[in-house]
Amino acid sequence: MLRPPPERRPVRLSKRNARRLWLLTALDMVAVAWMIALGSWLDQTSALTKVITLGGHHVLVLIMALVGFVMLASGAVVTNGFRSASKLRLILITAGCVISVAALAGALSVLLLLMLGALLLGFLARMFLGR
């Protein structure tokens, strides 16, 4: 019986990972839309909004999000919707993920800052208004 070599055999991806990859692909397109619509405004408004554009470089974030989206979208096509992939295709998907996460890092840091502030405010309100 002839089998393909191990490096050519497709690796099955879990549904959970596929959902995460689809979410990251969608977030890339959201980042592209935001950078086209509000990128220069985010660069100039305040230091906090400048963090979203990685220090005032909205064009760089736009390009990175677009490249990440193209890599993930093409990865979705060749892997049958992120179901199974060969090692070469896994490298393509991983590179797209790294670029996407780097493009979204500023927005993620602002989101985490807001969540931490809300958590701290909740603890303070509970402490002072308490039970």
C-alpha positions, 0 to 999 in steps of 0.5 A, a space after each residue: 500500500 502506498 502512502 504519502 510521506 509524513 510531511 505531505 499527510 494532512 494534519 486534522 485541525 480541531 473545530 475549536 482552532 478553526 473557529 479561532 482562526 475564522 475569528 482572527 480572520 474576521 478581526 483582521 477585516 475589522 482592523 482594515 476597515 477601522 484603519 481606512 475609516 479612522 486611522 489618521 484620526 486615531 494617530 492624532 487624537 490622543 496618546 491612548 488612541 495612538 496605542 491602537 495604531 502602534 505609536 501612530 503608524 496606522 498605515 503599517 497596521 492597515 498593511 499588516 492586517 491586510 496581509 494577515 487577512 490575505 494569508 488566513 483567507 488563502 489558508 482557509 481556501 487551501 485547507 478546506 475551511 481550516 479543517 486539515 492542512 499539510 505542514 506547509 499550509 500550517 506554516 502559512 496559517 501560522 505566519 498569518 496568525 503572527 502578522 494578524 496578532 501583531 497588527 491587533 496588538 495595540 487594540 488588544 492592549 487598550 481592550 485589556 486596559 479597559 477591562 482592568 479598569 472596570 475590574 478595579 472599579 468594581 472592586 473599589 465599588 464593592 469595597 466602599 459601597 460594600 455589602 
